[in-house]
Amino acid sequence: MLSKGILAVIILLLITAPAYAQQTVNGLSVISNPAGAEVILTGEKIVSGITPVNFVQALEGHYKVDIKKDGYETYKSSLFIRAGEPRSLSVALRPKTRFKSAARSFFIPGWGQAYTDQKAKGGVFFVLTLGAAASFLIADHDYNDKADTYDEYEDKYNSMTSFLEKEQFYPVLADARKDAYDAETLRRITIGAAIAVWGLNFIDALFFFPEHGAEIPTNSITLVPDMQQGGGLVMLSHRF
């Protein structure tokens, strides 16, 4: 009876050992600094988890790796997993900064907002800047046409020798000059609008950068009564 019991235990161990070995050997462990980032593996299978995480699924082949966390740049990479070979991945996520956001918006309006996951706001800035720039190009073309017309009429007016002929043609010249002036005014307005939208986009990216999990320590806030104003005002100062 004893030998049969020992034999049964040995058979059970032989059956479960390969499965246990596959579970531990084939695992992929991912850690990140800071922890709590979402990991997405895309390949033959699509699996995800929150760091620190150990994927015990039987993964094999090429996988794309995306690690993302609010306030940090998304880590993108790829790796090849061989069957029966343990793998580990350690990633230090880079924080998003207002200066990186502003630099992006400086070159492409709305890019800085998209960088900080404010895609709707970034899209608005991009479309507004594009529309203002297109309006300027149209206004500039219209101004050039009307300025050329005015120059042509002015040359024609100056070439006239008859006073009566000049007197009759002068209203036409005046209208052409007014049209050119109005077109120039509109051109300046459109380029001003384009610069204003671009400037607002840059200021928003630099000064309204979303702070993820930022806290203001209470010991950095000071309340000081302003006695020079009759004691009726309180000044609030904050040390950054």
ABEGO torsion letter per residue (X at the ends): XAAAAAAAAAAAAAAAAAAAAAAAAABBBBBBOBBGBBBBBBBABBBBBBOBBBBABBBBEBBBBBBBBBGBBBBBBBBBBBBGBBBBBBBBBBBBBAAAAAAAAAABBGAAAAAAGBAAAAAAAAAAAAAAAAAAAAAAAAAAAAAAAAAAAAAAAAABABAAAAAAAAAAAAAAAAAAAAAAAAAAAAAAAAAAAAAAAAAAAAAABBBBGBBBBAAABBBBBBAAAGGABBBBBBBX
